[in-house]
Amino acid sequence: MSKRQSRPVFGVQRGRPEYKNDNGFLNSWIYGAINIETAKIFGLVLPTLNSENMQIFLNAFSRKIKRSEHVLMILDGSRAHNNSKLVVPKNITLHFLPPYSPQLNHIEDCEFI
């Protein structure tokens, strides 16, 4: 049985030291929407929190809305949510909560299993 050899992260070597994240976790983000009257939930699991993935979520959610409906989506002020790159579908209106008010965001109370 051989011992695992470790290299110091900082040393007297040229170039950037090699670092491998070895914690075994894969990070992901749940993008979700909930109708607080019917408790219907829509969600996507995406690899990062950014405006590109927010656009994917908005487009997918927009396709789930009935043609006769319009949705007011309440969001926090994350840069991923409030970005000039986003093209908001016509059947969705975004409303942003004031800073530091997660208690007003109903999606924060959901438990995803």
DSSP file with accessible surface (Angstrom, degrees, kcal/mol):
  #  RESIDUE AA STRUCTURE BP1 BP2  ACC     N-H-->O    O-->H-N    N-H-->O    O-->H-N    TCO  KAPPA ALPHA  PHI   PSI    X-CA   Y-CA   Z-CA
    1    1 A M              0   0  243      0, 0.0     2,-0.3     0, 0.0     0, 0.0   0.000 360.0 360.0 360.0 127.8    0.0    0.0    0.0
    2    2 A S        -     0   0  112      3,-0.0     2,-0.2     1,-0.0     3,-0.0  -0.771 360.0-119.6-101.6 147.2    1.5    3.3   -1.0
    3    3 A K        -     0   0  195     -2,-0.3     2,-0.4     1,-0.1    -1,-0.0  -0.572  31.5-110.3 -79.9 144.7    1.0    6.6    0.8
    4    4 A R        -     0   0  200     -2,-0.2     2,-0.4     1,-0.0    -1,-0.1  -0.618  32.3-140.7 -75.1 125.2   -0.6    9.4   -1.1
    5    5 A Q        -     0   0  187     -2,-0.4     2,-0.4    -3,-0.0    -1,-0.0  -0.737  15.3-158.6 -90.6 135.2    2.0   12.1   -1.7
    6    6 A S        -     0   0  115     -2,-0.4     3,-0.0     0, 0.0     0, 0.0  -0.896   5.4-146.3-115.3 143.1    0.9   15.7   -1.4
    7    7 A R        -     0   0  139     -2,-0.4     2,-0.1    11,-0.1     4,-0.0  -0.851  29.5-107.2-101.3 142.1    2.5   18.7   -2.9
    8    8 A P        -     0   0   93      0, 0.0     3,-0.0     0, 0.0    -1,-0.0  -0.416  19.2-138.0 -65.7 142.9    2.4   22.0   -1.1
    9    9 A V  S    S+     0   0   61      1,-0.1     2,-0.5     8,-0.1    -2,-0.0   0.871  93.9  43.2 -69.7 -35.9    0.0   24.5   -2.7
   10   10 A F  S    S+     0   0  179      6,-0.1     2,-0.3     2,-0.0    -1,-0.1  -0.924  80.3 130.3-111.3 133.6    2.6   27.3   -2.2
   11   11 A G        -     0   0   49     -2,-0.5     2,-1.0     2,-0.2    -4,-0.0  -0.937  66.9 -78.6-162.5-174.7    6.2   26.6   -3.0
   12   12 A V  S    S+     0   0  160     -2,-0.3     2,-0.3     2,-0.0    -2,-0.0  -0.477  82.7 118.8 -97.4  61.6    9.3   27.8   -4.7
   13   13 A Q        -     0   0   81     -2,-1.0     2,-0.2     2,-0.2    -2,-0.2  -0.881  67.1-103.6-124.4 159.4    8.3   26.5   -8.1
   14   14 A R  S    S+     0   0  244     -2,-0.3    -2,-0.0     2,-0.1     2,-0.0  -0.558  82.1  10.8 -82.2 146.7    7.8   28.3  -11.4
   15   15 A G  S    S-     0   0   67     -2,-0.2    -2,-0.2     2,-0.0     0, 0.0  -0.159 108.1 -36.2  82.2-178.7    4.3   28.9  -12.6
   16   16 A R        -     0   0  234      1,-0.1    -2,-0.1    -6,-0.0    -6,-0.1  -0.607  67.1-112.8 -81.3 135.5    1.0   28.5  -10.8
   17   17 A P        -     0   0   37      0, 0.0     2,-0.3     0, 0.0    -8,-0.1  -0.328  32.9-108.3 -67.7 148.3    0.8   25.6   -8.4
   18   18 A E        -     0   0  138      2,-0.0     2,-0.4    -2,-0.0   -11,-0.1  -0.583  38.5-178.3 -77.7 135.5   -1.5   22.8   -9.3
   19   19 A Y        -     0   0  166     -2,-0.3     2,-0.5     2,-0.0   -10,-0.0  -0.989   8.6-167.1-137.3 126.9   -4.6   22.5   -7.1
   20   20 A K        -     0   0  143     -2,-0.4     2,-0.8     2,-0.0    -2,-0.0  -0.965  22.0-133.2-115.8 126.2   -7.3   19.9   -7.4
   21   21 A N        +     0   0   96     -2,-0.5     3,-0.3     1,-0.1    -2,-0.0  -0.661  31.8 172.6 -76.1 113.1  -10.6   20.3   -5.7
   22   22 A D        +     0   0   86     -2,-0.8    -1,-0.1     1,-0.2    -2,-0.0  -0.001  39.4 111.1-115.1  26.8  -11.0   16.9   -4.1
   23   23 A N  S    S-     0   0   83      2,-0.1    -1,-0.2     1,-0.1     3,-0.1   0.611  76.2-130.5 -82.5 -10.1  -14.1   17.4   -2.0
   24   24 A G        +     0   0   77     -3,-0.3     2,-0.4     1,-0.2    -2,-0.1   0.590  62.8 126.9  79.9   7.8  -16.3   15.2   -4.2
   25   25 A F        -     0   0  156      2,-0.0     2,-0.5     0, 0.0    -1,-0.2  -0.798  46.9-155.1-102.6 144.0  -19.2   17.6   -4.5
   26   26 A L        -     0   0  165     -2,-0.4     2,-0.2    -3,-0.1     0, 0.0  -0.975  21.6-142.0-112.4 118.2  -20.8   18.8   -7.7
   27   27 A N        +     0   0  120     -2,-0.5     2,-0.3    20,-0.0    -2,-0.0  -0.534  27.7 163.0 -82.0 148.4  -22.4   22.2   -7.2
   28   28 A S        -     0   0   68     -2,-0.2     2,-0.4     2,-0.0    20,-0.1  -0.972  27.2-131.0-155.8 165.1  -25.7   23.2   -8.7
   29   29 A W  E     -A   46   0A 122     17,-3.3    17,-2.6    -2,-0.3     2,-0.7  -0.956  11.9-138.5-123.3 140.4  -28.5   25.8   -8.4
   30   30 A I  E     -A   45   0A  89     -2,-0.4     2,-0.6    15,-0.2    15,-0.2  -0.885  13.6-163.5 -98.7 117.2  -32.2   25.3   -8.2
   31   31 A Y  E     +A   44   0A  11     13,-3.2    13,-2.5    -2,-0.7     2,-0.3  -0.906  26.9 170.9 -95.1 121.2  -34.1   27.9  -10.2
   32   32 A G  E     -A   43   0A  24     -2,-0.6     2,-0.3    11,-0.2    11,-0.2  -0.953  29.3-168.5-139.9 155.5  -37.7   27.8   -9.0
   33   33 A A  E     -A   42   0A  13      9,-2.8     9,-2.8    -2,-0.3     2,-0.4  -0.993  11.5-167.1-137.9 142.3  -41.0   29.4   -9.1
   34   34 A I  E     -A   41   0A  51     -2,-0.3     2,-0.8     7,-0.2     7,-0.2  -0.993  20.7-139.1-133.1 138.6  -44.1   28.7   -7.0
   35   35 A N     >  -     0   0   73      5,-2.5     4,-2.6    -2,-0.4     5,-0.4  -0.881  17.0-158.8 -91.2 111.6  -47.7   29.8   -7.3
   36   36 A I  T  4 S+     0   0  107     -2,-0.8    -1,-0.1     1,-0.2     5,-0.0   0.691  87.4  52.7 -72.0 -15.1  -48.6   30.6   -3.7
   37   37 A E  T  4 S+     0   0  176      1,-0.1    -1,-0.2     3,-0.1    -2,-0.0   0.865 125.7  20.8 -83.4 -38.6  -52.3   30.2   -4.3
   38   38 A T  T  4 S-     0   0   78     -3,-0.1    -2,-0.2     2,-0.1     3,-0.1   0.535  94.9-129.9-106.4 -10.9  -52.1   26.7   -5.8
   39   39 A A     <  +     0   0   70     -4,-2.6     2,-0.3     1,-0.2    -3,-0.2   0.654  52.1 155.1  65.0  19.2  -48.7   25.5   -4.5
   40   40 A K        -     0   0  154     -5,-0.4    -5,-2.5     2,-0.0     2,-0.4  -0.593  27.0-157.2 -74.6 137.6  -47.7   24.5   -8.0
   41   41 A I  E     -A   34   0A  91     -2,-0.3     2,-0.4    -7,-0.2    -7,-0.2  -0.941  15.0-172.8-121.5 139.3  -43.9   24.5   -8.3
   42   42 A F  E     +A   33   0A  38     -9,-2.8    -9,-2.8    -2,-0.4     2,-0.3  -0.996  20.8 161.2-125.3 134.7  -41.8   24.8  -11.4
   43   43 A G  E     -A   32   0A  38     -2,-0.4     2,-0.3   -11,-0.2   -11,-0.2  -0.998  25.9-161.9-154.5 155.8  -38.0   24.3  -11.2
   44   44 A L  E     -A   31   0A  47    -13,-2.5   -13,-3.2    -2,-0.3     2,-0.6  -0.991  18.0-139.6-132.6 143.5  -34.8   23.6  -13.1
   45   45 A V  E     +A   30   0A  98     -2,-0.3   -15,-0.2   -15,-0.2    -2,-0.0  -0.928  31.5 174.5-103.7 119.0  -31.5   22.5  -11.7
   46   46 A L  E     -A   29   0A  25    -17,-2.6   -17,-3.3    -2,-0.6    -2,-0.0  -0.891  38.1-118.9-126.9 155.7  -28.7   24.3  -13.5
   47   47 A P  S    S+     0   0   85      0, 0.0     2,-0.3     0, 0.0   -17,-0.1   0.747  87.8  19.3 -72.5 -24.8  -24.9   24.2  -12.9
   48   48 A T  S    S-     0   0   64    -19,-0.1     2,-0.8   -20,-0.1   -19,-0.1  -0.950  70.7-116.8-142.1 162.0  -24.3   27.9  -12.1
   49   49 A L        +     0   0   64     -2,-0.3     2,-0.3     4,-0.1    31,-0.1  -0.881  64.8 118.7 -99.4 102.1  -26.1   31.1  -11.0
   50   50 A N  S  > S-     0   0   48     -2,-0.8     4,-2.0    30,-0.1     5,-0.2  -0.951  76.3 -95.3-155.1 173.6  -25.8   33.5  -13.9
   51   51 A S  H  > S+     0   0   11     -2,-0.3     4,-2.2     1,-0.2     5,-0.1   0.832 118.0  58.6 -68.3 -30.2  -27.8   35.5  -16.4
   52   52 A E  H  > S+     0   0  103      2,-0.2     4,-1.8     1,-0.2    -1,-0.2   0.938 110.6  41.8 -64.4 -45.2  -27.5   32.8  -19.1
   53   53 A N  H  > S+     0   0   19      2,-0.2     4,-2.4     1,-0.2    -1,-0.2   0.849 111.0  56.8 -71.1 -32.1  -29.1   30.2  -16.9
   54   54 A M  H  X S+     0   0    2     -4,-2.0     4,-2.8     2,-0.2    -1,-0.2   0.900 106.1  51.3 -63.0 -38.3  -31.7   32.6  -15.7
   55   55 A Q  H  X S+     0   0   35     -4,-2.2     4,-2.5     2,-0.2     5,-0.2   0.917 108.2  51.3 -64.5 -41.3  -32.6   33.2  -19.4
   56   56 A I  H  X S+     0   0   85     -4,-1.8     4,-2.4     1,-0.2    -2,-0.2   0.930 112.0  47.7 -59.6 -44.4  -33.0   29.4  -19.8
   57   57 A F  H  X S+     0   0    4     -4,-2.4     4,-2.9     2,-0.2     5,-0.3   0.940 111.6  48.7 -63.1 -47.7  -35.2   29.3  -16.8
   58   58 A L  H  X S+     0   0    0     -4,-2.8     4,-2.6     1,-0.2    -1,-0.2   0.916 112.6  48.3 -60.5 -43.3  -37.4   32.2  -17.9
   59   59 A N  H  X S+     0   0   62     -4,-2.5     4,-1.5     2,-0.2    -1,-0.2   0.922 114.1  45.7 -63.9 -43.1  -37.8   30.7  -21.4
   60   60 A A  H  X S+     0   0   13     -4,-2.4     4,-0.7    -5,-0.2    -2,-0.2   0.917 114.7  47.7 -66.9 -41.7  -38.7   27.3  -20.0
   61   61 A F  H >X S+     0   0   27     -4,-2.9     3,-1.1     1,-0.2     4,-0.7   0.909 107.2  57.0 -65.8 -40.4  -41.2   28.7  -17.5
   62   62 A S  H >< S+     0   0   22     -4,-2.6     3,-0.9     1,-0.3    -1,-0.2   0.871 102.2  55.2 -59.0 -37.6  -42.8   31.0  -20.1
   63   63 A R  H 3< S+     0   0  184     -4,-1.5    -1,-0.3     1,-0.2    -2,-0.2   0.734 103.8  55.9 -69.3 -21.7  -43.6   27.9  -22.2
   64   64 A K  H << S+     0   0  154     -3,-1.1     2,-0.3    -4,-0.7    -1,-0.2   0.610  87.6  95.4 -84.7 -13.3  -45.4   26.3  -19.2
   65   65 A I  S << S-     0   0   18     -3,-0.9    26,-0.0    -4,-0.7    27,-0.0  -0.612  83.9-111.6 -81.8 136.4  -47.8   29.3  -18.8
   66   66 A K    >   -     0   0  136     -2,-0.3     3,-1.8     1,-0.1    -1,-0.1  -0.314  26.2-116.3 -62.2 149.8  -51.2   29.1  -20.4
   67   67 A R  T 3  S+     0   0  255      1,-0.3    -1,-0.1    -4,-0.1    -2,-0.1   0.814 114.9  53.1 -58.7 -31.0  -51.7   31.5  -23.4
   68   68 A S  T 3  S+     0   0  114      2,-0.0    -1,-0.3     0, 0.0     2,-0.3   0.493  99.8  81.8 -84.6  -3.1  -54.4   33.4  -21.5
   69   69 A E    <   -     0   0   95     -3,-1.8     2,-0.4     2,-0.0    -4,-0.0  -0.695  55.0-163.2-106.4 157.8  -52.3   34.0  -18.4
   70   70 A H        -     0   0  108     -2,-0.3     2,-0.4     2,-0.0    22,-0.2  -0.996  16.4-146.5-134.7 137.3  -49.7   36.5  -17.4
   71   71 A V  E     -b   92   0B  34     20,-2.6    22,-2.9    -2,-0.4     2,-0.7  -0.892   8.2-152.2-113.7 133.8  -47.4   35.9  -14.4
   72   72 A L  E     -b   93   0B 109     -2,-0.4     2,-0.6    20,-0.2    22,-0.2  -0.917  21.8-160.5 -96.9 112.8  -45.9   38.4  -12.0
   73   73 A M  E     -b   94   0B  14     20,-3.2    22,-2.8    -2,-0.7     2,-0.5  -0.872   3.6-151.3-101.3 123.6  -42.6   36.8  -10.9
   74   74 A I  E     +b   95   0B  73     -2,-0.6     2,-0.3    20,-0.2    22,-0.2  -0.832  24.0 172.9 -98.1 127.3  -41.1   38.2   -7.6
   75   75 A L  E     -b   96   0B  14     20,-2.8    22,-3.1    -2,-0.5     2,-0.1  -0.898  31.4-116.6-131.2 157.9  -37.3   38.0   -7.4
   76   76 A D        -     0   0   56     -2,-0.3     5,-0.0    20,-0.2    -1,-0.0  -0.278  46.0 -95.0 -81.9 179.7  -34.5   39.1   -5.1
   77   77 A G        +     0   0   54     21,-0.1     5,-0.1    19,-0.1    -1,-0.1   0.127  66.6 149.6 -89.2  23.9  -31.9   41.5   -6.4
   78   78 A S    >>  -     0   0   32      1,-0.1     4,-2.4     3,-0.1     3,-0.7  -0.205  56.1-123.6 -55.1 144.9  -29.3   38.9   -7.5
   79   79 A R  T 34 S+     0   0  220      1,-0.3    -1,-0.1     2,-0.2   -29,-0.0   0.826 113.6  57.8 -60.1 -31.2  -27.2   40.0  -10.5
   80   80 A A  T 34 S+     0   0    6      1,-0.2     3,-0.3   -30,-0.1    -1,-0.3   0.836 112.6  39.8 -67.7 -31.7  -28.3   36.9  -12.3
   81   81 A H  T <4 S+     0   0   28     -3,-0.7     2,-0.7     1,-0.2    -2,-0.2   0.819 118.5  45.4 -83.8 -36.6  -32.0   38.0  -11.9
   82   82 A N  S  < S+     0   0   96     -4,-2.4     2,-0.4    -5,-0.1    -1,-0.2  -0.693  80.5 134.9-114.1  76.6  -31.6   41.7  -12.6
   83   83 A N    >   -     0   0   48     -2,-0.7     3,-1.6    -3,-0.3    -3,-0.0  -0.974  57.8-134.9-130.4 139.7  -29.4   41.9  -15.6
   84   84 A S  T 3  S+     0   0  125     -2,-0.4    -1,-0.1     1,-0.3    -2,-0.0   0.688 103.1  67.4 -67.9 -15.0  -29.7   44.0  -18.7
   85   85 A K  T 3  S+     0   0  138      2,-0.1    -1,-0.3    -3,-0.0     2,-0.1   0.709  78.4 103.6 -75.3 -21.3  -28.9   40.9  -20.9
   86   86 A L    <   -     0   0   22     -3,-1.6     2,-0.7     1,-0.1   -34,-0.1  -0.411  58.6-155.9 -68.6 136.4  -32.1   39.2  -19.9
   87   87 A V        -     0   0  106     -2,-0.1    -1,-0.1     0, 0.0    -2,-0.1  -0.932  17.5-148.7-109.0 104.4  -34.9   39.2  -22.4
   88   88 A V        -     0   0   58     -2,-0.7   -33,-0.0     1,-0.1     4,-0.0  -0.609  18.6-116.8 -79.7 125.8  -38.1   38.8  -20.4
   89   89 A P    >   -     0   0   22      0, 0.0     3,-1.8     0, 0.0    -1,-0.1  -0.225  24.0-114.8 -57.9 152.9  -40.8   36.9  -22.2
   90   90 A K  T 3  S+     0   0  204      1,-0.3    -2,-0.1     3,-0.0     0, 0.0   0.739 113.0  57.4 -65.5 -23.0  -44.0   38.9  -22.8
   91   91 A N  T 3  S+     0   0   33    -21,-0.1   -20,-2.6   -26,-0.0     2,-0.4   0.307 100.6  68.4 -93.3  12.0  -46.1   36.7  -20.5
   92   92 A I  E <   -b   71   0B   6     -3,-1.8     2,-0.4   -22,-0.2   -20,-0.2  -0.994  58.6-166.6-130.8 135.9  -43.9   37.4  -17.5
   93   93 A T  E     -b   72   0B  67    -22,-2.9   -20,-3.2    -2,-0.4     2,-0.4  -0.988  17.6-142.2-117.9 130.1  -43.4   40.6  -15.5
   94   94 A L  E     -b   73   0B  33     -2,-0.4     2,-0.4   -22,-0.2   -20,-0.2  -0.778  16.1-174.7 -93.7 134.8  -40.4   40.7  -13.1
   95   95 A H  E     -b   74   0B 100    -22,-2.8   -20,-2.8    -2,-0.4     2,-0.4  -0.997  14.9-145.4-127.6 127.0  -40.8   42.5   -9.7
   96   96 A F  E     -b   75   0B  62     -2,-0.4   -20,-0.2   -22,-0.2   -19,-0.1  -0.775   9.5-132.7-101.4 134.7  -37.7   42.8   -7.5
   97   97 A L        -     0   0   21    -22,-3.1     3,-0.1    -2,-0.4   -20,-0.1  -0.385  34.5 -94.1 -73.6 157.5  -37.8   42.7   -3.7
   98   98 A P    >   -     0   0   80      0, 0.0     3,-0.6     0, 0.0   -21,-0.1  -0.313  58.0 -80.2 -66.0 157.0  -36.0   45.3   -1.6
   99   99 A P  T 3  S+     0   0  107      0, 0.0   -23,-0.0     0, 0.0    -3,-0.0  -0.211 110.6  15.5 -58.5 149.1  -32.5   44.4   -0.5
  100  100 A Y  T 3  S+     0   0  227      1,-0.1     3,-0.1    -3,-0.1   -24,-0.0   0.877  89.8 117.5  57.3  46.3  -32.1   42.1    2.5
  101  101 A S    X   +     0   0   12     -3,-0.6     3,-1.9     1,-0.1     4,-0.3  -0.276  15.6 146.0-136.1  53.2  -35.7   40.9    2.6
  102  102 A P  G >   +     0   0   74      0, 0.0     3,-1.6     0, 0.0     6,-0.3   0.770  67.2  73.3 -62.9 -21.3  -35.6   37.1    2.0
  103  103 A Q  G 3  S+     0   0  132      1,-0.3    -2,-0.0    -3,-0.1     6,-0.0   0.728  93.2  55.3 -66.0 -16.7  -38.6   36.7    4.3
  104  104 A L  G <  S+     0   0   88     -3,-1.9     2,-0.8     1,-0.1    -1,-0.3   0.569  88.8  86.6 -89.2  -9.6  -40.8   38.3    1.5
  105  105 A N    X   -     0   0   16     -3,-1.6     3,-1.5    -4,-0.3     4,-0.3  -0.810  62.3-163.1 -98.1 107.7  -39.7   35.7   -1.0
  106  106 A H  G >  S+     0   0   92     -2,-0.8     3,-1.4     1,-0.3     4,-0.3   0.757  84.4  68.3 -64.6 -25.3  -42.0   32.6   -0.8
  107  107 A I  G >  S+     0   0   34      1,-0.3     3,-1.3     2,-0.2    -1,-0.3   0.800  88.6  67.2 -66.2 -22.7  -39.6   30.3   -2.7
  108  108 A E  G <  S+     0   0  106     -3,-1.5    -1,-0.3    -6,-0.3    -2,-0.2   0.752  96.3  55.6 -67.1 -21.8  -37.2   30.6    0.3
  109  109 A D  G <  S+     0   0  120     -3,-1.4    -1,-0.2    -4,-0.3    -2,-0.2   0.521  86.3 105.2 -88.8  -5.8  -39.8   28.6    2.4
  110  110 A C    <   -     0   0   31     -3,-1.3     2,-0.6    -4,-0.3    -3,-0.0  -0.486  60.0-147.3 -78.9 146.1  -40.0   25.6    0.0
  111  111 A E        -     0   0  174     -2,-0.2     2,-0.5     2,-0.0    -2,-0.1  -0.965  11.4-155.5-111.0 116.4  -38.3   22.4    0.8
  112  112 A F              0   0   92     -2,-0.6   -82,-0.0   -82,-0.0    -2,-0.0  -0.821 360.0 360.0 -93.9 126.9  -37.1   20.6   -2.4
  113  113 A I              0   0  212     -2,-0.5    -2,-0.0     0, 0.0     0, 0.0  -0.807 360.0 360.0-104.3 360.0  -36.7   16.9   -1.9
